Amino acid sequence: MQSVVCKDSRARGLIQFYGANRTGRFSGRLIQVQNLPQNHLEPLEEARELIRNEDLDAILGRFGAVSTVLSELIRTAFIPKPGYRFIVSDFSAIEARVLAWLSGEEWRLELFRNGGDIYCKSASKMFGVPVEKNGVNKELRQKGKIAELALGYNGGVNALKSFGAVAMGIQESELKPMVDKWRAANPNIVRLWRMLDKVTKYVVTKRTSYECYGLKFSYERGIMFIELPSGRRLAYCKPRLGVNAFGSECITYEGIGTGKKWERIETFGGKICENIVQAIARDILAESMMRLHKNGYKITMHVHDEVVLEVQDDVSSVEEVCRIMAITPNWAKDLPLNADGYECKFYKKE
């Protein structure tokens, strides 16, 4: 932070436009604001003051390991200029909403329109009983949550494990039934994965065009394009049919892989779905940022589906910012959006 801050005590150039090759999402540079540790210390104000005073004995006695305290306070190093405060607003379950909208999974859309809890409703659909957050069958909500996080893009047992299902106390014998129940409760999403898999193979092998789910697929000069509802296009360079690690037919294309080297990358219907959903979510964020700018708000940074505004004290409100954020774009008719927010004198995760 000290090495990149300017003479006016502000840090700039932290957000890379179109940093993610596949989806066009923004990424972090210099200070990695896209990947900061969350804060769980209470109260944060006291922890900040003890660190500023270098009172190690008090820190150890009150909060424990100094390294943990320092890690959780990284966010709080960002402060607004005098006479201003931060308003932080982010979309609620944006990927789950876009996935439901794209696939036409109506029970999920109706839930979002009515402000329901997707984890409770998902668990209720999976297990066939009512589930309430702090009420009847509340223990099933955790299973609904882990299923929602892991299974939306054709994930299976391994995806559940990666999201910590076993560590949360879910037995391994329960994992496969959880996958089956989630998919049974979301047939339109499953149909979307399969259709995207078939369409991409068809477009690549026939070198033709195809339209479905409001998306336009095309093959042009060695590149497969997917035009999103916003009009922006995703690109897959030199796509062709290949065989994956399980011996099944798949699409491969050339791109920058996990080792940041140009290589051939495998993909499939669920992964294509993830790319499309995250790209649509990115376009919704970008459009909301433009609306906020036109309404006179100064965006100091944005992290994933969240914007951080520097707003003069006693000017505007969290409710007004969230209202502007949640306006549905013209190209996303009937997509139920919602945004939540809070204000603070230093950046934090509420």
URRA-V989247 format. One record per pair of residues at least 4 apart in sequence whose C-alpha atoms are under 8 Angstrom apart, sorted by the first residue. I is the first residue (numbers start at 0). J is the second residue. Records with the same first field share a line. If there is no record, write none. Layout:
I=J, J
This chain:
0=4, 10, 30
3=10, 11, 29
4=8, 9, 10, 11
5=9, 10, 11
12=28, 29
13=27, 28, 29, 30, 31, 32, 300
14=25, 26, 27, 28, 300, 301
15=25, 26, 27, 28
16=23, 24, 25, 26
17=22, 23, 24, 25, 26
18=23, 24, 25, 26, 27
19=23, 24, 25, 26
20=24, 255
21=233, 234, 235, 274
22=233, 274, 275, 277, 278, 281
23=233, 278, 281
24=277, 278, 281, 303
25=303
26=33
27=31, 32, 33, 34
28=32
31=35
32=302
33=302, 303
35=73, 74
36=70, 71, 73, 74
37=71, 74, 347, 348
38=71, 72, 74, 347, 348
39=71
40=46, 62, 68, 71
41=45, 46
42=46
43=47, 72
44=48
45=49
46=50, 58, 62, 68, 72
47=51, 72, 75
48=52
49=53, 54, 55, 57, 58
50=54, 55, 58, 69
54=58
55=59, 65
56=60
57=61
58=62, 63, 64, 65
59=63, 64, 65
62=68
63=67, 68
64=68
65=69
66=70
67=71
68=72
69=73
72=76
74=345, 346, 347, 348
75=345, 346, 347
76=345, 346
77=345, 346
78=84, 85, 344, 345, 346
79=83, 84, 85, 309, 344, 345
80=84
82=311, 312
83=309, 310, 311, 312
84=309, 310, 311, 312, 342, 343, 344, 345
85=307, 308, 309, 310, 342, 343, 344, 345, 346
86=307, 308, 309, 310, 316, 317, 320, 340, 341, 342, 343
87=305, 306, 307, 308, 317, 340, 341, 342, 343
88=305, 306, 307, 317, 320, 321, 324, 338, 339, 340, 341
89=304, 305, 306, 321, 324, 338, 339, 340
90=304, 305, 324, 325, 336, 337, 338, 339
91=336, 337, 338, 339
92=96
93=97, 280, 304, 336
94=98, 276, 277, 280
95=99, 151
96=100, 107, 108, 111, 334, 335, 336
97=101, 276, 279, 280, 334
98=102, 151, 188, 276
99=103, 104, 105, 107, 108, 188
100=104, 105, 108, 333, 334
101=212, 213, 276
102=187, 188, 190, 191, 212
103=108, 187, 188
104=108, 185, 186, 187, 188
105=109
106=110
107=111, 117
108=112, 334, 335
109=113
110=114, 115, 116, 117, 120
111=115, 116, 117, 335, 336
112=335
115=120
116=120
117=121, 144
118=122, 140, 141, 143, 144, 147
119=123, 130, 131, 132, 139, 140, 143, 144
120=124, 129, 130, 143
121=125, 143, 144, 147, 181, 184
122=126, 127, 130, 139, 140, 142, 143, 144
123=127, 128, 129, 130
124=128, 181, 184
125=143, 177, 180, 181, 183, 184
126=180
128=136
129=135, 136
130=134, 135, 136, 137, 139, 140
131=135, 136, 137, 140
132=137, 140
133=137
136=140
137=141
138=142
139=143
140=144
141=145
142=146, 169
143=147
144=148
145=149, 159, 162, 163, 164
146=150, 151, 159, 177, 178, 181
147=151
148=162
149=154, 155, 158, 159, 161, 162
150=154, 155, 158, 159, 178, 181
151=188
152=192, 269, 270, 272, 273
153=189, 192, 268, 269, 270
154=158, 159, 269
155=159, 175, 178
156=160, 174, 175, 178
157=161
158=162
159=163, 164, 165, 174
160=164, 165
163=167
164=168, 169
165=169, 170, 171
169=173, 174
170=174
171=175
172=176
173=177
174=178
175=179
176=180
177=181
178=182
179=183
180=184
181=185
182=186, 188, 189
185=189
186=190
187=191
188=192
189=193
190=194
191=195, 272
192=196, 268, 269, 271, 272
193=197, 268, 269
194=198, 268
195=199, 268, 269, 271, 272
196=200, 267, 268, 269, 271
197=201, 268
198=202, 209, 216
199=203, 216, 250
200=204, 240, 249, 250
201=205, 206, 207
202=206, 207, 208, 209, 216, 217, 218, 223
203=207, 218, 223, 238, 239, 240
204=239, 240
206=217, 218, 219
207=217, 218
208=215, 216, 217, 218
209=215, 216, 217
210=214, 215, 216
211=215
213=227, 228
214=225, 226, 227, 228
215=224, 225, 226, 227
216=223, 224, 225, 226
217=223, 224, 225
218=222, 223, 224
219=223, 224
221=236, 237, 238
222=234, 235, 236, 237, 238
223=234, 235, 236, 237, 238
224=232, 233, 234, 235
225=232, 233, 234
226=230, 231, 232, 233
227=231, 232, 233, 275, 279
228=279, 330, 331
229=279, 282, 330, 331
235=252, 253, 254
236=252, 253, 254
237=252, 253
238=250, 251, 252, 253
239=250, 251, 252
240=248, 249, 250, 251
241=248, 249, 250, 251, 265
242=246, 247, 248, 249, 250
243=247, 248, 249, 265
249=265, 266, 267
250=265, 266, 267
251=263, 264, 265, 266
252=263, 264, 265, 266
253=261, 262, 263, 264
254=260, 261, 262, 263, 264
255=259, 260, 261, 262
256=260, 261, 262, 263, 264
266=270, 271
267=271
268=272
269=273
270=274
271=275
272=276
273=277
274=278
275=279
276=280
277=281
278=282
279=283
280=284, 304
281=285, 304
282=286
283=287, 327, 328
284=288, 304, 324
285=289
286=290, 328
287=291, 323, 324, 325, 326
288=292, 298, 306, 324
289=293
290=294, 323, 324
291=295, 296, 297, 320, 323, 324
292=296, 297, 298
296=308, 309, 310
297=308, 309, 310
298=306, 307, 308, 309
299=306, 307, 308, 309
300=306, 307, 308
301=305, 306, 307
302=306
310=314, 315
315=319, 320
316=320
317=321, 340, 341, 342
318=322, 340
319=323
320=324
321=325, 337, 338, 339, 340
322=326, 338
324=337, 338
325=336, 337, 338
326=336
327=331, 332, 333, 334, 335, 336
328=332
341=349
343=347
